[in-house]
């Protein structure tokens, strides 16, 4: 099949036509973070196929590709056609042409979700508490409940001492098990702004009577106020609901679904949606790991509801797709649905407690055919080949490379292949995870080079006699193209980076043009109780 070439102006118009379309930016993370169109979804060429299949599961969905005008999008188009995609369009001239057409470019990541957060603050004005006031409450012993809205992995990096990790939407679901009364003030923090704002508004949406505050600018605001952060904390398990508390969650869910006119479906309808031709439907399971294990739904993608709101473009690559949100009581799904609907998605709530007969629900197999990694070698066999001159290409992410390296291995990204190999190379050993290795093997195969896979295990390599350098080394911005460098050290004590980041967040809505502003819906949340 042929690949279409479209102008930046035509691509922009298609994003606002109201139809399904995937807009994939195939540049590496560093370039994406420095600037991209608002609704572009990161899908770097180095991990293209497996990422694309997860983000765009329908083979005939229209797919727009953007690069830096360097031909990477053309290469990506060929690879996606080989996977089975049938409607590929490359933006002529890439990002430089987009800018030349006078179209807006946004720095950062998860920009649509963060823009929604700023619009929510502008529209609903959730109560804010600044770091100094909260610290005064703490010194005075004033009663309050402090919750961190981020997942445990982020919470462990840095937190305000005493904050309890209950990720967004989970707090509303588990409210009766976490807050003892209706008078204690509740404070919600995150690393910056979005999840604190969303967290406060989720509680308002279910009619919580407690005074609810978002900590202004989150842990970054706390650090900028000269207050200490606690690092390395382990999140406690989230409280398990008893039957009365679960019933309270169900009751809140039904009230919210009715008041917000969300659509609630049963398993047969969900199955029909998943099998519908010409429509992209995602199935997300918002329950905890333990809840999913007790009552599994095969094929559903696990996701924390708050993260699905915060980083939607890491889960969904198709504008205007349909999202089926699975939950037990329905409250987590309904609350997530409020915000995801405002991002332009069709939302369907599937509450398992009210849905017998889940056995027949499954996700249809995909016709897409992403590449698979080549034959795996043991560390000993790979070391033997390396000693005979077979080149070893390290495809791991830069953060892993900084931790340890194999003697003689050369770190590369897919877009450098096969050019970095000497003429006449017939074989290569690829070190990395399945997605990166499978992608790189495609480039070598096209050049007539056979590849084998060495899975990254420094202890196994050392045991086989391979010298392993475990001295931590820092990569430069030029070397670590797979890393988002946009004010990257704001959580590591760089006050100026934090100020720049917060200013960027608060300015997002000022960058929107009329069509972009119109792409965001309103979230129907009333005033505080």
C-alpha positions as CSV (number, residue, x, y, z in Angstrom):
1,X,0.0,0.0,0.0
2,X,1.1,3.6,-0.5
3,X,1.6,6.1,2.4
4,X,0.0,9.4,2.1
5,X,1.8,12.7,2.6
6,X,-0.1,15.6,4.1
7,X,0.6,19.2,5.0
8,X,0.8,20.4,8.5
9,X,-2.3,22.5,8.0
10,X,-4.2,19.4,6.8
11,X,-3.0,17.4,9.7
12,X,-4.1,20.1,12.1
13,X,-7.6,20.2,10.6
14,X,-7.9,16.4,10.8
15,X,-7.2,16.5,14.6
16,X,-10.3,18.7,15.1
17,X,-12.7,17.0,12.7
18,X,-14.2,14.9,15.5
19,X,-13.3,11.5,14.0
20,X,-10.9,8.9,15.3
21,X,-7.3,9.6,14.5
22,X,-3.9,8.7,16.0
23,X,-1.2,11.3,16.0
24,X,2.1,9.7,16.7
25,X,5.3,11.6,17.2
26,X,8.1,9.2,16.4
27,X,10.9,11.4,17.6
28,X,12.8,10.4,20.7
29,X,11.8,11.5,24.2
30,X,14.2,14.4,24.5
31,X,13.0,16.0,21.3
32,X,9.4,15.4,22.2
33,X,9.8,17.0,25.6
34,X,11.3,20.2,24.1
35,X,8.3,20.8,21.8
36,X,5.4,19.0,20.0
37,X,1.9,19.7,18.9
38,X,-0.8,19.5,21.7
39,X,-2.4,16.2,20.7
40,X,0.8,14.4,19.5
41,X,1.3,11.1,21.4
42,X,4.9,10.0,22.1
43,X,5.8,6.9,20.2
44,X,9.6,7.0,19.6
45,X,11.0,5.1,16.6
46,X,13.3,3.2,18.9
47,X,10.3,1.3,20.3
48,X,7.8,2.0,17.6
49,X,5.9,-1.2,16.8
50,X,5.0,-2.5,20.2
51,X,4.2,1.0,21.5
52,X,2.0,1.6,18.5
53,X,0.1,-1.6,18.8
54,X,-0.7,-0.8,22.5
55,X,-1.6,2.9,21.7
56,X,-3.5,2.2,18.4
57,X,-5.0,-1.3,18.5
58,X,-7.2,-1.0,15.4
59,X,-5.4,-1.7,12.1
60,X,-7.5,0.6,9.9
61,X,-7.4,3.6,12.3
62,X,-5.9,6.7,10.5
63,X,-2.4,7.3,11.8
64,X,-0.6,10.6,11.4
65,X,3.2,10.5,11.8
66,X,5.5,13.4,12.8
67,X,9.3,13.6,12.8
68,X,11.9,16.4,12.6
69,X,11.7,16.5,8.9
70,X,14.6,14.0,8.8
71,X,12.9,11.0,7.1
72,X,12.3,9.0,10.3
73,X,8.5,9.2,9.8
74,X,8.9,7.6,6.4
75,X,10.9,4.8,7.9
76,X,8.3,4.5,10.7
77,X,5.5,4.4,8.1
78,X,7.1,1.4,6.4
79,X,7.4,-0.5,9.7
80,X,3.8,0.2,10.6
81,X,2.6,-1.0,7.3
82,X,4.5,-4.2,7.9
83,X,2.7,-4.5,11.2
84,X,-0.7,-4.3,9.4
85,X,-1.7,-0.7,9.6
86,X,-3.6,0.4,6.5
87,X,-4.1,4.2,6.7
88,X,-0.7,5.9,7.3
89,X,-0.2,9.6,6.7
90,X,3.2,11.4,7.1
91,X,3.3,15.1,7.8
92,X,5.4,16.7,5.2
93,X,8.4,18.4,6.7
94,X,7.7,17.3,10.2
95,X,7.8,19.6,13.2
96,X,9.8,22.3,11.3
97,X,6.9,22.5,8.8
98,X,4.4,22.6,11.6
99,X,6.2,25.6,13.2
100,X,6.6,27.3,9.8
101,X,2.9,27.1,9.3
102,X,2.4,29.2,12.5
103,X,1.0,26.3,14.5
104,X,1.5,26.0,18.2
105,X,4.1,23.8,19.8
106,X,4.0,22.7,23.5
107,X,6.9,21.7,25.7
108,X,6.7,19.0,28.3
109,X,4.9,15.7,28.6
110,X,1.3,14.6,29.2
111,X,0.3,18.1,28.0
112,X,-3.4,17.5,27.2
113,X,-4.0,16.1,30.8
114,X,-2.0,18.9,32.4
115,X,-3.9,21.5,30.3
116,X,-7.2,20.0,31.5
117,X,-5.9,20.4,35.1
118,X,-5.3,24.1,34.5
119,X,-8.7,24.5,32.9
120,X,-10.3,22.8,35.9
121,X,-8.5,25.2,38.3
122,X,-9.7,28.1,36.2
123,X,-13.3,26.9,36.0
124,X,-13.9,25.4,39.4
125,X,-11.4,27.2,41.7
126,X,-10.7,24.3,44.1
127,X,-9.6,25.5,47.5
128,X,-5.8,25.9,47.7
129,X,-3.5,25.8,50.7
130,X,0.0,27.1,50.5
131,X,3.0,25.4,51.9
132,X,3.5,27.9,54.7
133,X,0.0,27.6,56.0
134,X,0.1,23.8,55.9
135,X,3.4,23.9,57.8
136,X,1.7,26.2,60.4
137,X,-1.1,23.7,60.8
138,X,1.4,20.9,61.4
139,X,3.4,22.9,64.0
140,X,0.2,23.9,65.8
141,X,-1.1,20.3,65.8
142,X,-4.2,21.4,64.0
143,X,-6.2,18.3,62.8
144,X,-6.0,17.6,59.1
145,X,-5.6,14.6,56.8
146,X,-2.7,14.8,54.3
147,X,-2.8,12.5,51.2
148,X,-0.4,12.1,48.4
149,X,-2.2,11.6,45.1
150,X,0.7,9.9,43.2
151,X,1.3,6.2,42.8
152,X,3.7,4.5,45.2
153,X,6.7,4.6,42.9
154,X,6.6,8.4,42.7
155,X,5.7,8.7,46.4
156,X,8.9,6.8,47.3
157,X,11.0,9.4,45.4
158,X,10.0,12.3,47.6
159,X,7.1,13.1,49.9
160,X,6.0,15.5,52.6
161,X,6.7,13.6,55.8
162,X,3.4,12.2,57.2
163,X,1.5,12.2,53.9
164,X,-0.4,9.0,53.2
165,X,-0.1,7.6,49.7
166,X,-3.7,7.1,48.4
167,X,-3.6,7.7,44.6
168,X,-6.2,9.9,43.0
169,X,-9.7,8.5,42.8
170,X,-8.7,5.7,45.2
171,X,-9.2,8.3,48.0
172,X,-12.8,9.0,47.0
173,X,-13.4,5.2,46.7
174,X,-11.8,4.5,50.1
175,X,-12.9,7.7,51.8
176,X,-14.9,6.1,54.6
177,X,-11.9,3.9,55.5
178,X,-9.4,6.8,55.5
179,X,-11.1,9.8,57.0
180,X,-12.9,9.4,60.3
181,X,-15.4,12.2,60.2
182,X,-16.9,15.0,58.0
183,X,-15.2,17.9,59.7
184,X,-11.4,17.1,59.4
185,X,-9.8,19.2,56.6
186,X,-8.4,17.1,53.8
187,X,-5.3,18.2,52.0
188,X,-4.2,16.6,48.7
189,X,-0.7,17.0,47.2
190,X,1.2,15.7,44.2
191,X,4.5,16.7,42.7
192,X,3.1,19.8,41.0
193,X,-0.4,20.9,40.3
194,X,-2.6,18.6,38.2
195,X,-3.2,15.6,40.5
196,X,-3.8,17.9,43.5
197,X,-6.4,19.8,41.6
198,X,-8.0,16.7,40.2
199,X,-7.9,15.0,43.6
200,X,-9.7,17.9,45.3
201,X,-12.3,18.0,42.6
202,X,-13.0,14.3,42.7
203,X,-14.0,14.7,46.4
204,X,-16.2,17.7,45.6
205,X,-17.8,15.7,42.8
206,X,-19.1,13.1,45.3
207,X,-20.3,15.6,47.8
208,X,-17.7,15.3,50.5
209,X,-18.6,17.7,53.3
210,X,-15.0,18.0,54.7
211,X,-13.1,21.1,53.8
212,X,-10.9,19.9,50.9
213,X,-7.7,21.6,49.8
214,X,-5.1,21.1,47.0
215,X,-1.6,21.9,48.2
216,X,-0.5,24.7,46.0
217,X,2.2,23.5,43.6
218,X,2.6,20.2,45.5
219,X,6.0,19.0,46.7
220,X,7.7,21.4,44.4
221,X,5.9,24.3,46.2
222,X,6.8,22.8,49.5
223,X,10.5,22.6,48.6
224,X,10.5,26.2,47.2
225,X,9.2,27.3,50.5
226,X,12.4,25.9,52.1
227,X,10.7,23.0,53.7
228,X,12.2,19.4,53.7
229,X,11.1,16.5,51.7
230,X,11.3,12.9,52.9
231,X,12.8,10.4,50.4
232,X,12.6,6.7,50.2
233,X,9.3,6.2,52.0
234,X,7.4,3.0,51.3
235,X,3.6,3.4,50.8
236,X,1.4,1.5,53.2
237,X,-1.2,-0.8,51.7
238,X,-4.4,1.0,50.9
239,X,-7.3,0.2,53.3
240,X,-9.6,-2.6,52.4
241,X,-13.3,-1.7,52.5
242,X,-15.8,-3.5,54.6
243,X,-19.3,-4.1,53.2
244,X,-20.8,-0.9,54.6
245,X,-17.9,1.1,53.1
246,X,-18.2,-0.7,49.8
247,X,-21.9,0.1,49.7
248,X,-21.2,3.8,50.4
249,X,-18.9,3.7,47.3
250,X,-21.6,2.1,45.2
251,X,-24.2,4.6,46.3
252,X,-21.9,7.5,45.5
253,X,-21.1,6.0,42.1
254,X,-24.8,5.7,41.1
255,X,-25.5,9.3,42.2
256,X,-22.5,10.5,40.2
257,X,-23.4,8.5,37.1
258,X,-26.9,9.8,37.2
259,X,-26.0,13.4,37.9
260,X,-23.3,13.5,35.3
261,X,-25.1,11.5,32.6
262,X,-22.4,9.0,32.3
263,X,-23.1,5.8,30.4
264,X,-23.1,2.5,32.4
265,X,-23.0,-0.8,30.5
266,X,-23.2,-4.5,31.2
267,X,-20.8,-7.2,29.9
268,X,-22.8,-8.1,26.8
269,X,-22.7,-4.5,25.6
270,X,-19.0,-4.2,26.4
271,X,-18.3,-7.3,24.3
272,X,-20.3,-5.9,21.4
273,X,-18.3,-2.6,21.6
274,X,-15.0,-4.5,21.7
275,X,-15.9,-6.3,18.5
276,X,-17.3,-3.3,16.6
277,X,-15.6,-2.7,13.3
278,X,-14.4,0.7,12.5
279,X,-14.3,1.9,16.1
280,X,-11.4,1.8,18.6
281,X,-12.4,0.6,22.0
282,X,-10.0,0.3,25.0
283,X,-10.8,-1.8,28.1
284,X,-9.2,-0.5,31.3
285,X,-9.4,-2.2,34.7
286,X,-9.1,0.4,37.4
287,X,-9.1,-2.0,40.4
288,X,-6.1,-2.7,42.6
289,X,-3.8,-5.7,41.8
290,X,-5.4,-7.8,44.5
291,X,-8.9,-7.0,43.3
292,X,-8.0,-7.9,39.7
293,X,-6.5,-11.2,40.8
294,X,-9.6,-12.2,42.8
295,X,-11.9,-11.5,39.8
296,X,-9.9,-11.2,36.6
297,X,-11.1,-9.7,33.3
298,X,-8.8,-11.2,30.6
299,X,-7.4,-8.7,28.2
300,X,-8.2,-5.6,30.2
301,X,-5.3,-3.2,30.7
302,X,-4.6,-2.4,34.3
303,X,-4.4,1.2,35.2
304,X,-4.6,3.4,38.3
305,X,-7.6,5.8,37.6
306,X,-5.6,8.8,38.6
307,X,-2.7,8.0,36.3
308,X,-5.1,7.3,33.4
309,X,-6.3,10.9,33.9
310,X,-2.8,12.3,34.5
311,X,-1.0,10.6,31.6
312,X,-3.7,9.6,29.2
313,X,-1.4,9.8,26.2
314,X,0.7,6.9,27.7
315,X,-2.4,4.6,27.5
316,X,-4.5,5.9,24.6
317,X,-3.1,7.0,21.2
318,X,-6.4,7.5,19.4
319,X,-8.3,10.8,19.7
320,X,-12.1,10.3,20.3
321,X,-11.6,6.6,21.1
322,X,-14.1,4.7,23.3
323,X,-12.9,3.8,26.8
324,X,-14.6,1.1,28.8
325,X,-13.6,1.6,32.5
326,X,-13.9,-1.5,34.7
327,X,-14.4,-1.1,38.5
328,X,-16.1,-3.0,41.3
329,X,-18.4,-0.4,42.8
330,X,-18.2,1.9,39.7
331,X,-17.0,5.0,41.6
332,X,-13.4,4.9,40.4
333,X,-14.6,4.4,36.8
334,X,-17.2,7.1,37.1
335,X,-14.8,9.7,38.5
336,X,-12.2,8.9,35.9
337,X,-14.8,9.0,33.2
338,X,-15.7,12.6,34.1
339,X,-12.3,13.8,33.3
340,X,-11.6,11.5,30.4
341,X,-14.8,12.6,28.8
342,X,-13.6,16.2,29.0
343,X,-10.5,15.1,27.1
344,X,-12.7,14.1,24.2
345,X,-13.2,10.3,24.7
346,X,-16.4,8.3,24.8
347,X,-16.6,6.8,28.2
348,X,-18.5,3.6,29.3
349,X,-18.6,2.5,33.0
350,X,-18.7,-1.2,33.8
351,X,-19.3,-1.8,37.5
352,X,-18.6,-5.5,38.3
353,X,-20.6,-5.5,41.5
354,X,-23.7,-5.0,39.3
355,X,-22.6,-7.1,36.4
356,X,-22.9,-10.9,36.7
357,X,-21.8,-13.0,33.8
358,X,-18.3,-11.6,33.2
359,X,-17.0,-14.9,31.9
360,X,-17.9,-14.2,28.3
361,X,-16.1,-10.8,28.1
362,X,-12.8,-10.8,26.3
363,X,-10.7,-8.6,24.1
364,X,-10.6,-9.8,20.5
365,X,-7.3,-10.8,19.1
366,X,-5.5,-8.2,17.1
367,X,-4.7,-8.6,13.4
368,X,-1.6,-6.4,14.0
369,X,1.8,-8.2,13.8
370,X,4.5,-6.4,15.7
371,X,8.0,-7.8,15.2
372,X,9.3,-10.3,17.8
373,X,12.9,-10.3,19.2
374,X,15.4,-12.6,17.5
375,X,16.8,-15.8,19.0
376,X,18.2,-15.4,22.5
377,X,21.8,-16.2,23.4
378,X,23.1,-17.1,26.8
379,X,25.6,-14.7,28.4
380,X,28.3,-17.2,27.8
381,X,27.5,-17.8,24.1
382,X,27.3,-14.0,23.6
383,X,30.6,-13.4,25.3
384,X,32.2,-16.1,23.1
385,X,30.9,-14.4,19.9
386,X,31.9,-10.9,21.1
387,X,35.5,-12.2,21.6
388,X,35.4,-13.3,18.0
389,X,34.6,-9.8,16.9
390,X,30.8,-9.9,16.6
391,X,29.6,-6.3,17.5
392,X,27.5,-5.9,20.6
393,X,24.9,-3.1,20.4
394,X,23.4,-1.8,23.7
395,X,19.8,-0.7,23.1
396,X,18.9,-0.2,26.8
397,X,17.5,3.0,28.1
398,X,20.0,5.6,29.1
399,X,19.2,5.3,32.8
400,X,20.1,1.6,32.7
401,X,23.3,2.3,30.7
402,X,24.4,4.7,33.4
403,X,24.2,2.0,36.0
404,X,26.3,-0.7,34.2
405,X,27.8,-1.5,30.9
406,X,29.5,-4.4,29.1
407,X,33.0,-4.2,27.9
408,X,33.0,-3.6,24.1
409,X,29.3,-2.9,23.8
410,X,28.3,0.2,21.9
411,X,25.2,2.1,22.9
412,X,22.9,3.0,20.0
413,X,19.4,3.9,19.2
414,X,17.4,2.3,16.4
415,X,17.6,5.3,14.1
416,X,21.4,5.0,13.9
417,X,21.2,1.5,12.4
418,X,22.7,0.1,10.4
419,X,24.9,3.1,9.8
420,X,27.0,2.7,12.9
421,X,28.1,-0.8,11.9
422,X,31.2,-1.3,9.7
423,X,30.6,-2.3,6.1
424,X,30.4,-6.0,5.6
425,X,29.0,-6.7,9.1
426,X,27.0,-10.0,8.9
427,X,26.0,-10.5,12.6
428,X,25.3,-8.5,15.7
429,X,24.3,-9.1,19.3
430,X,21.6,-6.9,20.6
431,X,21.4,-6.1,24.4
432,X,18.1,-4.8,25.7
433,X,14.4,-5.4,26.3
434,X,12.1,-7.2,23.9
435,X,10.6,-4.1,22.4
436,X,13.9,-2.3,21.7
437,X,15.6,-5.4,20.4
438,X,12.7,-6.4,18.1
439,X,12.6,-2.9,16.7
440,X,16.4,-2.7,16.1
441,X,16.5,-6.2,14.5
442,X,14.1,-5.0,11.8
443,X,16.7,-2.4,10.7
444,X,19.5,-5.0,10.7
445,X,17.4,-7.6,8.8
446,X,16.7,-5.1,6.1
447,X,20.4,-4.6,5.7
448,X,21.1,-8.3,5.6
449,X,22.5,-8.5,9.1
450,X,21.5,-11.3,11.4
451,X,20.9,-10.5,15.0
452,X,20.7,-12.4,18.3
453,X,19.3,-11.2,21.6
454,X,21.2,-10.9,24.8
455,X,18.9,-10.2,27.7
456,X,20.3,-7.6,30.2
457,X,21.6,-9.5,33.2
458,X,24.9,-8.1,34.5
459,X,25.4,-10.9,37.0
460,X,25.0,-13.6,34.4
461,X,27.4,-11.7,32.0
462,X,30.0,-11.3,34.8
463,X,29.7,-15.0,35.7
464,X,30.4,-15.9,32.0
465,X,33.6,-13.9,32.2
466,X,32.4,-10.7,30.6
467,X,33.9,-7.6,32.1
468,X,31.1,-5.5,33.5
469,X,31.6,-1.8,34.4
470,X,29.4,-1.0,37.4
471,X,30.7,2.5,38.0
472,X,27.9,5.0,37.7
473,X,28.3,7.3,34.7
474,X,26.2,10.2,33.6
475,X,25.2,10.7,30.0
476,X,25.0,14.1,28.4
477,X,21.8,15.5,26.9
478,X,23.2,14.8,23.4
479,X,23.8,11.2,24.3
480,X,20.6,10.5,26.2
481,X,18.1,11.3,23.5
482,X,15.7,8.8,25.0
483,X,15.2,10.9,28.1
484,X,12.9,13.9,28.7
485,X,15.3,16.7,29.7
486,X,12.6,19.4,30.0
487,X,13.4,20.9,33.4
488,X,14.3,17.3,34.3
489,X,15.9,18.0,37.7
490,X,13.0,19.9,39.3
491,X,12.6,17.1,41.9
492,X,16.3,17.0,42.8
493,X,16.7,20.4,44.5
494,X,17.0,22.6,41.5
495,X,14.7,25.5,42.6
496,X,15.0,27.3,39.3
497,X,13.9,24.2,37.4
498,X,10.9,23.9,39.7
499,X,9.9,27.6,39.1
500,X,10.2,27.1,35.3
501,X,8.1,24.0,35.4
502,X,5.3,25.5,37.5
503,X,5.3,28.6,35.3
504,X,5.1,26.3,32.3
505,X,2.1,24.4,33.8
506,X,0.2,27.6,34.7
507,X,0.7,29.1,31.2
508,X,-0.5,26.1,29.2
509,X,-4.1,27.4,28.7
510,X,-2.7,30.7,27.4
511,X,-1.0,28.8,24.5
512,X,-4.3,27.2,23.2
513,X,-5.8,28.4,20.0
514,X,-9.5,28.4,19.5
515,X,-9.8,24.9,18.1
516,X,-7.6,23.5,20.8
517,X,-9.5,25.2,23.6
518,X,-12.7,23.8,22.1
519,X,-11.4,20.3,22.2
520,X,-11.7,20.2,26.0
521,X,-15.1,19.7,27.5
522,X,-16.4,20.9,30.9
523,X,-16.4,18.7,33.9
524,X,-19.8,19.0,35.7
525,X,-18.8,19.6,39.3
526,X,-20.8,21.8,41.6
527,X,-19.6,24.2,44.3
528,X,-18.2,22.8,47.6
529,X,-20.7,21.3,50.0
